[in-house]
């Protein structure tokens, strides 16, 4: 089977790949809505959810200008640009934003 791993609307192309190519550990978040901290401490360990039905996973977040770099501790499937990511500290929502695969 093949999976959509990227969409390039400016070129009117869809990139297909294998399940392994869907896996990743690092992405960036833009349009951040920070709810718990005015600024996050670098390397803050959180539980990150990248889709509504996603169970989430342990990750570390780093502030890089107007975006956050997110690094999962283990590879995750389907980190999808344009989707929302939400970050939790136990039951507290730390914040969230829109996923980018590279630094915006």
N, C-alpha and C positions, 0 to 999 in steps of 0.2 A: 504493500500500500504506500501511497504518497500523501504528503500532508502539505498544506499551505504554510510556508515558513516566513514569507514576506509578501507584501503588496506594495507596488510602486505605482500609484495612480498617475504621477506625472509622466511616466513612460507607458502607462496602460499595460503593465505586466504583473503577473502573479508568479512567484517563485515557489517551486515545489521541492520537497526534500523528504528525508527519512525521519522516522520517529526520533532517532538519536539527535538529529539536527534541531529538533524542537526543544531539547533540553538545554538548560543554562543555569548559571548561578548568579550572574551580575546584570543589573539593569539600572536605569536612572528614572527618577520620578520628577515631573515638572508640575506646575499649577498646584503647589503644595498647600494644604490646609492643615496647619499645625494646631493641635488642640490642647496638648498637655504641657509642652515646653515652648518658651520663647525662642530658644535655640537648642538644638539637640547636641548632646556630648558626642564627639566622634567615637564610632565603634559601639554605639548604643545597641544592645542586644534586644531584639523584639521578636514577636510572632508576626509574620507577614502573610497576608492573604492577597492573591493576585486575581482571583475570580470569586464570584458570589458563592459558588458551591465548593470552592477549593478549601481543603482543610487547613491550609497554611503551613508554614514551616519556620524554623528558627533562622534568623538573619541578623546581620549587623548593618546599621545605616550610618552614612557619613555625609555631612553637609558639604556641598561643593558649589558655592555661589548661590544661585537661585534654584538649585535642584538638590536632590538627595541621591547618592549612590547607594544601592542596596545590594548586599552580597549574601545569598543564601548559604547556609552551612553545608547543605547537600544540594545536588542538582534537582531542578524542578522542571516539569513539563509545561509547555505552552505559555511561556512568558510573552504576552501579546501586547505590542504597542497599541496605544489608544484605550486600553482597558484601565480600570481603576485598581490601585493597590492601596490596602489599608493596613496600618501597623498598630499592634496592640502590646501593652505592657500588662500581662495577666488579663484582667477584664477591662482595663482602661484603654480607650482609643487614644493613641498618641497623635495620629493624623493620617493623611492619605494624599493621593495625587494621581496623576495620569502617567502610565508607563511609557517610557522611551527605551529603546535598546541601546542607543548610544547617547553620549552627553549632548543635550539640546543646545 
